[in-house]
């Protein structure tokens, strides 16, 4: 077994591949040029895409050359979903998203050295092919019978599938051949749901080029209850800090369940086998310390957002529960934290700032103003982590964080925020 493949298997990057022995020999005889594609179906990649980006990164670190393909053409079509037709976005929107994804994927690989990464856009060649040429030169190599047998197509036949989505596999196969011709790409990687597309491209290259190329797909990550990884009550966890703040990103990883944290560490963290084994043991013996979750959150936030943003996110997390200085938070982090808490809005009345009782209720940490008064008299109410003892206490200008925010807490865990709007 090739040492790299062995490492990838241990880390959980391999769900299925073409002939293992042939792939191992191919990697041994490298360097190999591999590629993975990302369709711009949104303004940002999400953390599910990180698996593919980190696989490309590991291949490059092992001496191979990665190509990161942005689907400026395939993104206008959309890979078929298991149910329901994809909504096709406007061409201008797809072009804008493709440009953004190009910048995002470039952050995870190196563009220096003999195996410098390449970022491509399949619109560059697909847009040059006429419909007649596409049907004659590409379509003739694909059996409709085999296309109908694909799992995603078979599932959609009863409800209906458009010719547009049905033909997506031809476009992706064309990409593989084009990257083989241009750059010598001989390995395509992707998620497990791309296996049919990848093997179709392998067969297309065999038919048209008379050569053997390879494929490898990663598992589809899930939570322990089988639900989709990276989905929360508030939505998808995006890589773009403007869509998911570094604070929310860091918190997501801190809250990973014990049953999955080691699996995620192997994939998303650069830590060694010995380091991960130590964290696994600590998780078993002292799960309350959440050492593995902290290591995971720190490692992946450093990678995606940088150390400075991760440290600000850590400071914010401590400050929320009275273990840090709220006034020391950068404005951008403060805004993200308060918004993440779902800030209620309050206003001045005749130029006067509201009572803390009103703030507690508006923030959602109590269910009524009478409950707010009870929390204060019982010693369990806090404004910006300072205990409030007077039921007639009023917000002051000095209390406003960043000139407009206030943090409210009841007890140790019930935390909320308000925004002063004028």
C-alpha positions in Angstrom: 0.0 0.0 0.0 1.2 3.5 -0.9 2.1 5.4 2.3 0.0 8.4 1.3 -3.1 6.2 0.6 -2.6 4.5 4.0 -2.5 7.9 5.7 -5.6 9.1 3.7 -7.5 5.9 4.7 -6.6 6.3 8.4 -7.8 9.9 8.3 -11.1 9.0 6.7 -10.5 10.5 3.3 -11.2 7.4 1.3 -14.7 6.0 0.7 -14.1 4.4 -2.7 -11.5 4.5 -5.4 -10.5 2.9 -8.7 -8.3 -0.2 -8.5 -6.3 0.3 -5.3 -3.2 -1.4 -6.4 -3.1 0.5 -9.7 -3.7 3.8 -7.8 -1.0 3.0 -5.3 1.5 2.3 -8.0 0.5 5.4 -9.9 1.1 7.5 -6.8 4.4 5.8 -6.1 5.5 6.6 -9.7 4.4 10.3 -9.3 4.2 13.1 -9.0 0.6 12.9 -10.0 -1.6 15.8 -11.1 -5.0 15.6 -9.5 -8.1 17.7 -9.7 -11.2 18.5 -7.8 -14.1 20.7 -8.9 -16.3 23.2 -7.1 -19.5 24.6 -8.7 -20.5 28.1 -7.7 -24.0 27.4 -6.6 -23.7 29.9 -3.7 -21.6 33.0 -2.9 -19.2 30.9 -0.7 -18.0 27.4 -0.1 -19.2 25.7 3.1 -17.4 23.4 5.5 -18.4 20.3 3.6 -16.1 21.6 0.8 -13.3 21.7 3.3 -12.9 18.0 3.1 -12.0 18.3 -0.6 -9.8 21.3 -0.1 -7.8 19.5 2.6 -7.5 16.4 0.5 -6.0 18.5 -2.3 -3.7 20.1 0.3 -2.5 16.7 1.6 -1.9 15.5 -1.9 0.2 18.6 -2.6 2.1 18.2 0.7 3.0 14.6 -0.4 4.6 16.0 -3.6 1.7 15.9 -6.0 0.2 18.8 -8.0 -3.4 19.8 -7.3 -5.7 21.5 -9.7 -8.7 23.3 -8.2 -11.4 23.7 -10.8 -14.1 26.3 -10.4 -17.2 25.4 -12.4 -18.0 28.6 -14.1 -19.8 26.5 -16.8 -21.1 23.5 -14.8 -22.3 26.0 -12.2 -24.8 27.3 -14.7 -26.3 23.8 -15.0 -26.1 22.2 -11.6 -25.3 18.6 -10.7 -28.7 16.7 -10.3 -30.0 16.6 -6.8 -31.7 13.4 -5.4 -35.0 15.2 -5.5 -36.2 18.3 -7.2 -34.8 20.3 -10.1 -32.0 22.8 -9.3 -32.8 26.4 -9.6 -30.5 27.8 -12.3 -29.0 31.1 -11.3 -28.5 34.1 -13.6 -25.2 33.9 -15.6 -23.9 37.2 -14.1 -24.5 35.8 -10.6 -22.7 32.6 -11.4 -19.7 34.6 -12.9 -19.5 36.7 -9.7 -19.7 33.6 -7.5 -17.1 31.8 -9.5 -14.7 34.7 -9.1 -15.2 34.6 -5.3 -14.7 30.8 -5.2 -11.5 31.2 -7.1 -10.1 33.4 -4.3 -11.4 31.1 -1.6 -9.9 27.8 -2.9 -6.6 29.5 -3.6 -6.1 30.0 0.2 -5.7 26.3 0.8 -2.9 25.3 -1.5 0.6 26.6 -2.4 1.5 28.2 -5.7 5.2 27.8 -5.3 7.6 25.0 -6.1 7.7 22.2 -8.6 4.2 21.1 -7.7 2.6 24.5 -7.6 -1.2 24.4 -7.6 -3.3 25.5 -10.5 -6.7 27.1 -10.3 -8.8 26.8 -13.5 -12.4 27.6 -14.6 -14.2 25.2 -16.9 -16.0 28.1 -18.6 -12.7 28.7 -20.4 -13.1 25.7 -22.7 -16.8 24.8 -22.4 -17.9 28.2 -23.7 -15.8 27.6 -26.8 -17.7 24.4 -27.9 -20.7 24.6 -30.1 -23.8 22.5 -29.4 -23.2 20.5 -32.6 -19.5 19.8 -31.6 -20.5 18.9 -28.1 -23.1 16.3 -29.3 -20.8 14.9 -32.0 -17.5 14.8 -30.1 -18.7 14.2 -26.5 -22.3 12.9 -26.6 -21.5 10.0 -28.9 -19.3 8.4 -26.3 -22.1 8.1 -23.6 -24.7 5.4 -23.5 -28.1 6.6 -22.5 -28.8 3.2 -20.9 -25.8 3.7 -18.6 -26.8 7.3 -17.8 -30.3 6.2 -16.9 -28.9 3.6 -14.5 -27.1 6.2 -12.4 -28.6 6.3 -8.9 -29.5 10.0 -8.9 -31.1 9.8 -12.4 -33.0 6.6 -11.5 -34.4 8.3 -8.4 -35.6 11.3 -10.4 -37.2 9.4 -13.3 -40.6 9.2 -11.6 -40.8 12.9 -10.6 -39.0 14.0 -13.8 -35.5 15.3 -14.6 -34.6 17.9 -17.3 -32.3 17.2 -20.1 -30.1 20.0 -18.7 -29.4 18.1 -15.4 -29.4 14.8 -17.2 -26.4 16.0 -19.3 -24.3 17.3 -16.4 -22.2 14.1 -16.4 -21.1 14.9 -19.9 -19.8 18.3 -18.9 -17.9 16.9 -16.0 -16.4 14.2 -18.1 -15.3 16.8 -20.6 -13.5 18.6 -17.8 -11.5 15.6 -16.8 -10.4 15.0 -20.4 -9.5 18.7 -20.9 -7.4 18.8 -17.7 -5.8 15.5 -18.8 -4.9 17.1 -22.1 -3.8 20.5 -20.8 -2.0 19.5 -17.6 -1.7 15.7 -17.5 -4.3 15.3 -14.8 -4.7 11.6 -14.0 -6.6 11.6 -10.7 -9.9 13.1 -9.9 -11.2 13.4 -6.4 -14.5 14.4 -4.9 -17.2 13.5 -2.5 -18.9 10.1 -2.6 -21.9 11.5 -4.4 -19.6 12.3 -7.3 -18.5 8.7 -7.9 -20.8 8.3 -10.9 -19.6 11.5 -12.6 -15.9 10.6 -11.9 -16.2 7.0 -13.3 -18.0 8.4 -16.4 -15.0 10.7 -17.0 -12.6 7.9 -16.5 -14.4 5.9 -19.1 -14.6 8.8 -21.5 -10.8 9.3 -21.3 -10.3 5.6 -21.9 -12.5 5.8 -25.0 -11.0 9.0 -26.5 -7.4 9.0 -25.3 -6.8 5.2 -24.9 -5.3 5.7 -21.4 -6.1 4.8 -17.8 -6.8 7.5 -15.2 -8.0 7.2 -11.7 -10.6 8.4 -9.2 -11.0 8.7 -5.4 -14.0 9.8 -3.4 -14.4 10.8 0.2 -17.2 9.8 2.6 -20.2 12.1 3.0 -19.7 13.3 6.6 -22.7 13.2 8.9 -23.5 13.8 12.5 -24.0 10.8 14.8 -27.8 10.9 14.2 -27.2 10.6 10.5 -28.1 14.2 9.7 -26.1 16.4 7.3 -22.8 17.6 8.6 -22.3 21.4 8.7 -26.0 22.2 9.1 -27.2 24.0 12.2 -30.5 25.6 13.3 -29.2 28.9 11.9 -28.2 27.3 8.6 -25.1 26.3 6.7 -21.6 26.9 8.1 -19.9 29.0 5.4 -16.1 29.6 4.8 -16.7 33.2 4.1 -16.5 35.2 7.4 -19.1 37.6 6.2 -21.7 34.8 6.0 -20.5 32.8 9.1 -18.5 34.9 11.5 -15.2 33.5 12.8 -16.8 33.5 16.2 -19.8 31.4 15.0 -17.4 29.2 13.0 -15.2 28.5 16.1 -18.3 27.9 18.3 -19.6 25.3 15.8 -16.4 23.2 16.1 -16.4 23.7 19.9 -19.8 22.1 20.1 -19.0 19.0 18.0 -20.3 15.9 19.7 -17.9 13.5 21.5 -18.9 10.6 19.2 -17.7 12.5 16.1 -14.9 14.8 17.3 -12.0 12.3 16.7 -13.3 11.5 13.2 -13.4 15.2 12.4 -9.9 15.8 13.9 -8.4 13.2 11.6 -9.8 15.0 8.6 -9.7 18.7 9.5 -6.6 18.9 11.8 -2.9 18.7 10.8 -2.1 17.0 14.1 -0.2 13.7 14.0 -1.6 10.2 14.8 0.1 10.3 18.3 -1.4 13.7 19.1 -4.9 12.7 18.0 -4.5 9.4 20.0 -3.8 11.5 23.1 -6.8 13.6 22.5 -9.0 10.5 21.9 -7.8 9.1 25.3 -8.5 12.4 27.0 -12.0 12.5 25.5 -12.7 9.1 26.9 -11.3 9.8 30.3 -12.3 13.4 30.8 -15.0 14.3 28.3 -16.1 17.4 30.3 -12.8 19.1 29.5 -13.6 18.9 25.7 -9.9 19.0 24.9 -10.4 17.4 21.5 -13.1 20.0 20.6 -10.9 22.9 21.5 -8.0 21.5 19.5 -10.3 20.9 16.5 -11.9 24.4 16.7 -8.5 26.1 17.1 -6.9 24.2 14.2 -9.6 24.6 11.7 -10.3 28.3 12.6 -6.6 29.1 12.2 -6.6 27.5 8.8 -9.8 29.2 7.5 -9.8 32.6 9.2 -6.3 33.0 10.6 -4.9 33.0 14.1 -5.8 36.6 15.0 -9.5 35.9 14.2 -9.4 32.7 16.2 -7.9 34.4 19.2 -10.6 37.1 19.0 -13.3 34.3 18.8 -11.8 32.6 21.9 -11.8 35.9 23.8 -15.4 36.5 22.8 -16.4 33.1 24.0 -14.8 33.6 27.4 -16.3 37.1 27.7 -19.8 35.9 27.0 -19.8 34.1 30.3 -17.8 36.5 32.5 -14.3 35.1 31.9 -13.0 37.9 29.7 -13.3 41.6 29.0 -16.1 42.5 26.7 -14.6 46.0 26.1 -11.4 44.3 24.7 -13.2 42.7 21.8 -12.6 44.1 18.3 -15.7 45.9 16.9 -16.1 43.3 14.2 -16.0 40.5 16.7 -18.4 42.3 19.0 -20.9 42.9 16.2 -20.7 39.2 15.2 -21.2 37.9 18.7 -24.1 40.2 19.5 -25.8 39.4 16.2 -25.2 35.7 16.7 -27.1 36.0 20.0 -30.1 37.3 18.1 -30.1 40.8 19.6 -33.3 42.3 20.6 -33.8 46.0 19.8 -34.5 48.7 22.4 -34.9 52.5 22.1 -34.7 55.6 24.2 -38.0 56.9 25.5 -38.2 60.7 25.6 -34.4 60.6 25.5 -34.0 58.2 28.4 -32.3 54.9 28.2 -34.3 51.8 29.2 -34.4 49.9 32.5 -32.3 46.8 32.9 -35.6 44.9 33.5 -36.6 45.9 30.0 -33.2 44.8 28.6 -33.5 41.4 30.2 -36.9 40.8 28.7 -35.9 42.2 25.2 -32.8 40.0 25.1 -34.9 36.9 25.7 -33.0 35.6 28.8 -36.3 35.9 30.7 -39.8 35.4 29.6 -41.4 38.4 31.3 -40.6 41.6 33.1 -41.7 40.1 36.4 -39.2 37.3 35.8 -36.6 39.9 35.1 -37.3 41.5 38.5 -37.1 38.2 40.2 -33.8 37.5 38.6 -32.4 40.8 39.8 -33.7 40.4 43.4 -32.4 36.8 43.4 -28.9 37.9 42.4 -28.9 36.1 39.1 -29.0 39.0 36.6 -26.0 40.5 34.8 -25.4 43.5 32.5 -22.1 43.2 30.6 -21.1 40.5 33.1 -21.7 42.9 36.1 -24.2 41.8 38.6 -27.3 44.0 38.8 -28.9 44.3 42.3 -31.3 47.2 41.8 -34.6 46.5 40.0 -34.7 50.2 39.0 -31.2 50.1 37.5 -31.1 51.8 34.1 -28.8 51.4 31.1 -26.2 54.1 30.9 -24.1 55.5 28.0 -21.0 53.9 29.5 -22.7 50.5 29.5 -23.0 50.5 25.7 -20.5 48.3 24.0 -19.4 49.6 20.7 -21.8 52.5 21.2 -24.9 50.3 20.7 -24.8 46.9 22.3 -25.4 45.4 25.8 -24.9 41.8 27.0 -27.5 40.3 29.3 -27.1 37.2 31.3 -29.4 35.2 33.7 -27.5 32.7 35.8 -24.5 31.0 34.3 -25.8 30.0 30.9 -28.7 32.1 29.7 -27.1 34.8 27.6 -28.7 37.4 25.2 -28.0 40.8 23.8 -29.8 44.0 22.9 -29.1 46.7 20.4 -29.9 50.3 21.0 -31.5 51.8 17.9 -32.3 55.5 17.6 
